Amino acid sequence: MPRDFRGYEEPEDWLSFDEIERVVSAFVRLGTSRIRITGGEPLLRRNLAGLSARLSRLDGMKDLSLSTNATQLARHAAALKTAGVNRLNVSLDSLCAERMSKITRRDVLPSILEGLLAAKQQGFSLIKINMVVMSGVNEDEIDGMVAFCREHGFILRLIEVMPMGESGRNSGFVDLQPIRQRLKIRHQLVDGLIPGGGPASYLTSPDGKFSIGFITPISRHFCATCNRVRLSVNGTLFLCLGHEHKFEIRPLLRSGISDAELEDAICGAIELKPERHEIREKPGKLIRVMSASGG
Ligand SMILES: C[S@@+](CC[C@H](N)C(=O)[O-])C[C@H]1O[C@@H](n2cnc3c(N)ncnc32)[C@H](O)[C@@H]1O
């Protein structure tokens, strides 16, 4: 390494932890109490547990969660728990190593399973498994995934694929409504509610010990109750997964804006949130990929 090497620097346009904390604090003062750290892959950011600790300590923050592909989770699980992350969402589309390699283009299943078991040992209050259901890819694994989640006490969430990016567009869409009906009858489930306040509609076993969530942006969209906005690593606030409506926060932060002005700017940006997405009517309109939006 060069003599004056002082460690790898993060790109200048990434929000620093100070800047992220400042934006999140403003949201929390305005009444937001649930934050989810997502990506891209959040565990690739150096010292993510340090950021998590700063966010979880904010006065008014009730629920800090993290979405991850879990490939690095085994070595971060303990630090994340200590930092105050209370829930995890883990992407797992298949329990077949070969299929996971095909889907992710990496041999990832062993490290994901290791990460999941480490997280389970840490006692996170909830661990949700996100399975994007794709025809001809993993549709036949739903029952296996139900059994896996039941065995480990994970909450399964089945997700309809959105036409985002090349892989999203080329994956076969599966309508989850008939699958919901089938699972409801087969496992004698009733309508339920799970912490997170998100878009999933849940079915739960009568003893409350097992739940399946259905995220159906295509067959039954949930825009009317969508309370999400997404802040990208470089400070763009995206108001809807399915539209380009956005607001740039980074220039404001770096121009010395006051906290009150920041709060006003955020309130103004929220007004830009569109009434509903048009993914079904205009699938080609989605130009951002999921990894650049934060699923
Ligand atoms: C984009 S990932 C980001 C966080 C993290 N890297 C992960 O793997 O969970 C968040 C969620 O979006 C889901 N997802 C990705 N592409 C999708 C698509 N085209 N349609 C629906 N869900 C998608 C993933 O399965 C994952 O559960």
PDBQT file of the ligand as one rigid body, heavy atoms in Angstrom, charges set to zero:
ROOT
HETATM    1  C1  LIG A 301     -33.653  -5.394  -2.470  1.00  0.00    +0.000 C 
HETATM    2  S1  LIG A 301     -33.431  -6.406  -1.021  1.00  0.00    +0.000 S 
HETATM    3  C2  LIG A 301     -32.305  -5.389  -0.152  1.00  0.00    +0.000 C 
HETATM    4  C3  LIG A 301     -31.818  -5.865   1.175  1.00  0.00    +0.000 C 
HETATM    5  C4  LIG A 301     -30.875  -7.027   1.249  1.00  0.00    +0.000 C 
HETATM    6  N1  LIG A 301     -29.735  -6.945   0.392  1.00  0.00    +0.000 N 
HETATM    7  C5  LIG A 301     -31.598  -8.322   1.031  1.00  0.00    +0.000 C 
HETATM    8  O1  LIG A 301     -31.151  -9.147   0.257  1.00  0.00    +0.000 OA
HETATM    9  O2  LIG A 301     -32.601  -8.549   1.736  1.00  0.00    +0.000 OA
HETATM   10  C6  LIG A 301     -34.930  -6.274  -0.174  1.00  0.00    +0.000 C 
HETATM   11  C7  LIG A 301     -36.011  -7.235  -0.577  1.00  0.00    +0.000 C 
HETATM   12  O3  LIG A 301     -36.477  -6.986  -1.895  1.00  0.00    +0.000 OA
HETATM   13  C8  LIG A 301     -36.781  -8.226  -2.501  1.00  0.00    +0.000 C 
HETATM   14  N2  LIG A 301     -36.753  -8.067  -3.951  1.00  0.00    +0.000 N 
HETATM   15  C9  LIG A 301     -35.680  -7.907  -4.748  1.00  0.00    +0.000 A 
HETATM   16  N3  LIG A 301     -36.042  -7.778  -6.036  1.00  0.00    +0.000 NA
HETATM   17  C10 LIG A 301     -37.402  -7.864  -6.061  1.00  0.00    +0.000 A 
HETATM   18  C11 LIG A 301     -38.383  -7.786  -7.100  1.00  0.00    +0.000 A 
HETATM   19  N4  LIG A 301     -38.043  -7.607  -8.375  1.00  0.00    +0.000 N 
HETATM   20  N5  LIG A 301     -39.691  -7.896  -6.757  1.00  0.00    +0.000 NA
HETATM   21  C12 LIG A 301     -40.051  -8.055  -5.460  1.00  0.00    +0.000 A 
HETATM   22  N6  LIG A 301     -39.171  -8.133  -4.441  1.00  0.00    +0.000 NA
HETATM   23  C13 LIG A 301     -37.859  -8.038  -4.730  1.00  0.00    +0.000 A 
HETATM   24  C14 LIG A 301     -35.691  -9.123  -1.979  1.00  0.00    +0.000 C 
HETATM   25  O4  LIG A 301     -36.010 -10.447  -2.086  1.00  0.00    +0.000 OA
HETATM   26  C15 LIG A 301     -35.583  -8.678  -0.543  1.00  0.00    +0.000 C 
HETATM   27  O5  LIG A 301     -36.443  -9.420   0.241  1.00  0.00    +0.000 OA
ENDROOT
TORSDOF 0
